[in-house]
Each structure stands twice: as C-alpha cells, then as structure tokens.
Amino acid sequence: MKKRFIISLALLLTLVMVTPVFAAIQLDVNGRTYDAAGELNIQEGITSAPIDVLANTLGCTVSIDGDIITMQENENSLRMTIDSTTAIFNGQEKQSPRAPQRINDQIYVPIRFVYECFGASVAWKDTQEQVSVSYAETRNGMTAEELLTQASKKMLEANRYKMTMDSNSDIDTTSQENGKNPENMKMQMDSHSDCWLQTDPMLMYMKQNSNVKLLEGAGAEKSPQDIQMEMLFNGSEMYMTMPEFGWVKMNLPGINMQELMKQSNSQDPATAMKQMKDMGMSVSFANDQERNGQKYWVIDAAMGGDILKSDYFKQLTKTLAVPETDDMQKLFEGMDLDLSYSTWINQKTFYTDFMDLQSKIKMDMDSPDKEKPGHVKMDMDMNGTYTISDFGRTFQVPDVSKAVDFETVVNQKK
C-alpha cells in the first residue's frame, strides 16, 4: 500500500513538473500591470508568455520564418528556434532555460531570458504572484514618457497645425428584440479628413469625405454612399454642414463644450501624461525609423478598458452631461476597449509628424429601449494614419454667420 502511494505521488509530481500550467500571474512593466498578458505559462518553474506581449513591451519587431523567430530592437537582435534552447543574440550564442513553444496557436518564449537579453531587469514578487520588469530605455537621454511630454510641449508652442487623417472601420452589429429574430448590420467605412487646429484660443475646422458600404442590414441596397461633411468649433459653439441646409448651429443641451475643451487643453503636458498613465496607458520605444530622408523616434502606446474606470472618464461623462443611470452603467460594464497607437517624433524638430492608430471596441449589453427590450452586440475595428504639418501657420475658416439653428432643421423634418 505504501509502495503504491509513493509511486502515485511520484507520478503526480512528474505530471505537475512537465504539464504546462496557465496561471493568473500578473506581468508588471515599469510599475504598470500589463493587462494584455493574459495567462502566462509556467513549466518547471520557468515562466513564458506569448511573444507579442514581450514585443509590445520592449518595442521590438518580430519576424517568423518557419521555426525561426527573430526579435529586432534597433541594433539588438535575438534569434530563437522553436523547440531549441540555443539562441543567438547579436551574433553570440546563448542558452535559454526553455525553448520557444507553440501553444494554442501562439508562440511562447521565456520571459526572463528574453527581457534580460535586451537589458531589462526581471524579478519575481512571490506575495503578489507577479513578474516585475524594469526597462529604462532612453532616446536622446529621455524615457518614452519624457519624450512624449517634450513633443506635446512643442505642439503647444506651435499653437496651430494641420492634421490629415485616413481611416477605415469595420462595424458588425447584432440586435435582437425579445421574442424576435436577431437583426444584423455589417458596415465598412473609409474616410479622409483634413483638420486644422488652434489650441489657444481654441479653434478647429474639419472637412471629411466618407465612403460607407452597408454590407448587410436594412438599406444595404442603397450602398455604397459618399458622405461629405464639414465641422467648425470655435471654442464655445459647434457648427456642421447638413444636406439641404448647409451650415447648422448645433445645440447640445447640458453639454458645456467650452468647459470640455478647456479641460483638455489647460493642463501642461507633464500633468496630461500622468493622467494618461492613471487611465492605464503604457508606453514603450519601438525601433527608430527613417521616412523621406528624416529620422524619427517611434513610441508605441497602448490602453485598454481601464480608461472606462478612470477618474478622468468619470469626469468626462459629467462634463458631457451623460446621465448616471443603470442603463449607462450597464453600457460601460459591457464595453471592452483596446486602443494602440504609434507616435513618430522628428529627431530634429521634436514635432510629431505622423501617427498610426488601431482600436477595437466590443459592446455586449441589454437594449436601453424599455419599450423594445432585447440585446445588442457590436464589434468595431478601426485603423487610421495621421500626417501632421503646417506647424505655426494660420488658416482660414468658413463664414457660419448664416447658419440655421439645429432645432429648425428638426422641426422641418417632422
């Protein structure tokens, strides 16, 4: 009996040591919990993570050719092979404590080995069940946060600039009224916008052209449609163009647009950066780039659903007069946000010349319409590219003195 117990115990311990364990362990990078880490993998006391997680926090690029994995961060290069513990870092052979593995359609690599190759410090906090990473990468003597703050100061000093935006969005919505069949709507939208901004005093003028393709749902037979729109905000009033009416003055009851814009522009860049960190934003350097003969520092930033729980977002909803109802609370609870963008900072001028944006929004909630109770789901993916120019240049805005009041438009459409 005792012999059988010992054999069973030995078999159990062997299985524990060799079977992958996906534990709810936190990954902390420079003091911020990295939410996208998901479940880390532990085998024989060695923690691994999906390679994309490490690439995002290190700001390096990853290329995969068969079983060969290459991670490149400026002049530093790490090459690993699936199921092999032999790695090459900057031409020198190194031995990893665990080989990269394919698990659940993802490639997992050992956290400590990869981070330490690129100069990061890794520690295990047992009481918190947390892998803590310290990575103090700099450019021109500044961290990523300090460089973003410097770039923001330059934009404020310029006061005026032009932003050209190209974006594409995919929206998939399913709504189902209780007792009825679900209704689906799928839409694609491509937009080009030219936007001129002045920070002090606040002034914004935007022209946008959009092509909307309704792939599924009511009205799909009329798709695609081209939509042209202009918008002007002069610090206290908002105007936009509407078909058949031209310029329309927008009345937004309960919303203090002037106070909203004042809040967004009154803070100094350092305070704004702290606010973004409090909202859950993480930043890291990506590889330096060259474009049109000009060298750039590139900073990647990411933000998740924590923004919806932040004090800033709560204050924003109050400024926008968003009602604090159960329906609104359920809306925010049923919403998931994943936002990431890259900022290209000119190494000569410190201006932000380019930005790339990717965002995913998921919503899953009960319908707020009490007369037609049901359920609503929405998935939206958006990608955008931004070019910023004309720093410090004045710009002209259209004459809106003859704009029609929005309530007049509503009454005429009844």
N, C-alpha and C positions, 0 to 999 in steps of 0.2 A: 504494500500500500504506500509506504514511504517512498519507495523507488519510483512508483508510478507518479506520485505527486511531484517529485524532483524533476522527472522527465517532462511533465506537463508544464511546470514552472519554467524550465529552460526553453521549451518550445515557445511559450508565451513571450518571454523576454526577447527571444530571437526575432519573433514576428514584430514586436514593438520597435526593435532596432532597425529593421530593414524595410518596414512598411511606411510609405510617406504619410505624414500627419499634417493636415491643413489646420493650423491653429489660428485663433483670433488674436494674433500678436500685432501690436502697433509698430509702424515704422515712422520714426521721428527724424526729420531732416532739418538741422539748424533751428530746433525749437518748435517746429510745426509738425503736427501729425499729418502724414500723407495719406489722405482718405482713399486714394485710388489704388493703394497697395493691395487691397482685398485680402485674401487668405494667403499668408506666407506658408512655405513648405519646409518642414523640419524632417531631416533624416540623419540618424546617428549624431544628433546634437548640432548639425550644421544647417543653418537657415538659408533658404534660397527664395528668390522672388522672380516674377515674370520680368524678362529682360527690358520690356518697355518701361516698367516702373523705374528701374535704375537709370535708363537712358534719359527719362524725363527729368529726374532729379539732378543728374550730372550734366545735362545739357549736351549730350553727345549724340552722334548719329549712329545708327545700326544698319548694317547690311548683312544679309544672309544668303549664302551661296551653297545650296545643298546642306551639308552638315557643318560648314564653316561659318562662324559668326565673327564679325569684325565690328568693334566699337571704336569710334574715332572722335577725339575731343581735341581740336586744333592739332598740335604736333604730337599728341599722345595717341597711341594705337594699341588696342588689345585684341588679339585673335585667339578664339577658343574653338574647340571642336566638340560636337555632340558626343556624349559618352566617352570623352577622353579628358583626363586630368592635366594633360600637358597644354600649356598656353604660351603664347608669345606676346610679350609686352615691350614695345619699342625695340624689337629685334632680339630681345633677350628671352631665353626660355625660362618659364616659371611653372611650378607645380601647384595646381589648385587642389584644395582639400576634397572637392567634389566636382564631378564632371557636369557640364550642362546637360539638361534632360528635356525631352518633350513630354509634357504632362497636360492632358486635357486640351490639346491643340495649342498650347503655349510653350515657349522655351523658358525654362527656369535656370538661373545662374546663381552661384553662391554669393550672398550679399557682401560679407566681409572681404573676400578675396577681390571682387571687382572694385568695390569702393576704395580699398586701400591701394590698389594699383594706380588709381587716379588721384591719390593724395589725400583722401578723406580719412577721418578717424572714426572708428566704429566701436561702440560699447554696448553691452547688454545690461539693461536695468531689470533685475530679476523681480523686484517688488511690483513693478509696473507692467511686467511682461512686454517689454518694449525694446526694439533695436534702435539705438540712438546714433545718428550720423552727424558729424560736424564736418562741413565742407566750406572752407573760406577761400573760394576762388575770386580773383580780382582782375580788373582791366584798368589800366592807367591808374593803379593804386586805389581803385574803388570797388566795393562789392556791387552785386547786381542791383540791390536796393538803392545804394548810394548813386549809382549811375542813372537809374530811372529817375531819381529825385533831381539830379542835375539836369537831365533832359527836360523834365517838367518845368524847371526854372527858366530854361532857355525859351520854351514855348510861351510862358507868361511874359517874358521880356519882349518877345516879338509882338505880342498882343494880337496880331492878325495873321491869318494864314488860310490857305485853301486846301480842302481835302477832297480827293476824288476816290469814290468807292465803287467797287464792282462786287456784287454778291449773288449767290444762288441759294435758294431754300427749297427743301422738300418737306411738305406738311401732310401728315396722314392722320385723319380724324375719324373716329367711330363714335356715334351717339346712338343710344338705344333708350327709347321711352318704354317704361314698364308695360309689359304685355304686348309689345310690338316688335317687329323685326329690326335689327340694327341697320343704321344708315351710314354708309361710308363716304368719305370725301378725300380724294388724293389730289394734291396740287403741287405744281412746280412754279417757282417764280425767279426770274433773272432780272436784276436791277442794276442800273448805272446811275450814280448820283454825283453831282458837283455841289460842294458845300463850302461856303465862305463864312469864317467865324472871326469874331472880335470878342475878346474877353472883358475889356474894360473901356467904355460901358458895354454891357452885353448886347451883341447883335449877331444874328445868324440868318443866312439866306441859303436855301437849298432848292435845287432843281433835280427831279428824279424821273427817270423813264423805266418802266417795268413791263416785262412780258409775262403774263400769267397764263399758265396752262392748267386747266382743270381736267385731270385725267379720269376722275371718277366722281360721280355725285350729281346733284341737281344743277343744271346749267352747263354740263360738260359739252353739250352740242354747240354751244356758243364759243367755245375755247379754240384757239388762244385769243387773248385780248391784250392790246397795248394800252398802258395807262400812263399819262403824263401828269405830273403834279409839281407844284411849287409851294414852298412854305417860307414864311418870314416870321422871325421872333425878334422883337426889338427891346427886350428886357422886361416889358410889362404887358405886352399884347401879342397875341399869336394870330397869324393870318395863313390861309391856304387857298389854293385855287380849286374850284369845283366845276365840272362840266355844266355849261349853260349859264353859269352865274359869274364866272371869273373869280376875282378875289373875294373871299368871305372872311369876316372877322369872327374868330371862334370864341364863344362864351363858354367857359368851363366852370360851372358853379362849384364853389367850395375849394377850388384849386388855386393856390397862390403861386402862380408861375414865377413871379418876381422873387419871392422868397425861396422857391426851389432853386432857381438859377443862382441866387446869392449864396446859398449854402454850398453849391457845387463849385463855386469859383472863389469864395472868400478865404478858403484855407490855403496855407502855404504848402508847397509840395511835400515837405517832410511830414506834416500832420496828415496830409492826404495818404501818404504811403503807409503810415501807421494805421490809419483807418482801413486801408485795403487789407493789411495783414490781419487786423481784427476780424475782418469779414471772411478770413480763411484763404487768402490768396498766397500762393507760393511762387517764388521767382528763382530762376537759375540762368546761368550763361549757356547759350548754345555756341556752336562753332562760329568764329568770326567769318564774315563773308565779304566778297567784293562784288560791286554792281556798278556798271557804267564807269569803270575805272576808279570808283571811290570805295574806300574800305569802311566796313561797318562792324560795330559790336552788336551782337544779337542777343536779346534777353527773352526767354520764354517765361510766361506767366500762366498759372492755372488756378481756377476757382471752381468749387463745387457747390452743393446745396447748402453749405454753411452760410452763404450770403443771405438766405431766406430767414435765418435765425439770428442774424446780427442786429445790434442796436441801430446801426445805420439804416438797415432796411426797414426796421420798425418806425424810425423817424421819417423815412421817405414815404411810407404809407400814410402817415399822419399829415404830412405836407400835401400829399396828393388827395387828401380827404377820402382815403379808402375806408369804408365802414368796417369797424371791428365786429363783424358778425360771425356766427358759427359757420356760415357758408364760406366766407373768406378764409377762415381758419382752416377749414377742410381743403380749400383750394391750395393753400400753401403747403399743407401737410401732404397732399397728393401730388406735389410737383417735385421733379428732380431736375437739377441743372448741372451741366458740365460745360465749362467755358475755358478756352485756352487761346492765347494769342502770342505772337512774336513781335517784338519791337526792334526795328533796325535803327540804331543810333549812329549818325555820321561821326566818324572819328575826328574830323577837323572842326566841325561846327557845333557838335553835340545836339543838333536838331534831330528829331525823329522824322526820317524821310519816308519810311514805309512801315506798314503793319499788316500782319496776316491774322485772321480771326477764324476760329472754329467753335461752334456751340451746338449743344444738344439739349433739348428741353423735352421732358416727358411729363405728361399730366394724366392722372387717373383719379377721377372724383365723381361723386353723385351730382346730377344736374341741379343747378341752383334754381331752376324754374319750378316753383311749387305747384303750378297748375299742370305741368307735364313732368312728373318725377321720372327719373331714369338715371343713366350713367353715361359718362363721357370719357373717352381716352384720346390723347393726342401725342404724336411724336413729331418733333420738328428738328431737322438738321440744317444748319446754315454755315456756309463758308464765305469769307469775304477777304478782299485785298484792298489796301488803302495806300494811296500816294499823297504825301503832304508836301506842299510847295508854297511859293509866294509869301514867304515869311516877312512880316512887317509891311506888306503892301496894302494900300487902301483898296476898297472895292465899292461898287455901286449896287444899290438895292432898288427894287421896283417901287413905283408910286402906288400906295394902297389907300389913298385918301378917299376913294370912292367905293371902298369895299362894302359889300352887303352884309348885314348882320345875320348870323347863323340862324337865329330864330325865324327870320323872314324866309330863309330857304326851307326850313322845316315846315312852316305853315303853307308855303306854296306847293309843297309836295304832298300835302294831305289830301 
